[in-house]
Amino acid sequence: MWVLLPAHFIMGPIHGAIVNWCGHRYGYRNFDSDDVSRNTLVFDFLTLGELFQNNHHKFAMRPNFGVRRFEIDPTYHVMRVFSWLGMIEMKPLRELTEDEVPTLAG
């Protein structure tokens, strides 16, 4: 466990800078909000789902930040595996209603 500590110290600030810079500056918005959060799909693979900032700001407590069909949150699937292995406990995912999911034109 301690072996990964240096990687954490290096990647933490880099990850935070990418998320806070790209996730609030570039991309598209699924939902209107009082902030400038955006979903930055192009760089999302680098942050494993963290760049779905607009979705995260709308549904902050939802473990899956992907809302549209093409928005895949890899971290959510890792969490599901950890839950299946008994390493973490997850509440059932609340599915979004049709009114909550934006259309492609939205």
PyMOL commands that set and color helices and strands:
alter all, ss='L'
color gray80, all
select helices_A, chain A and resi 2-22+41-47+53-58+74-84
alter helices_A, ss='H'
color red, helices_A
deselect
rebuild
show_as cartoon
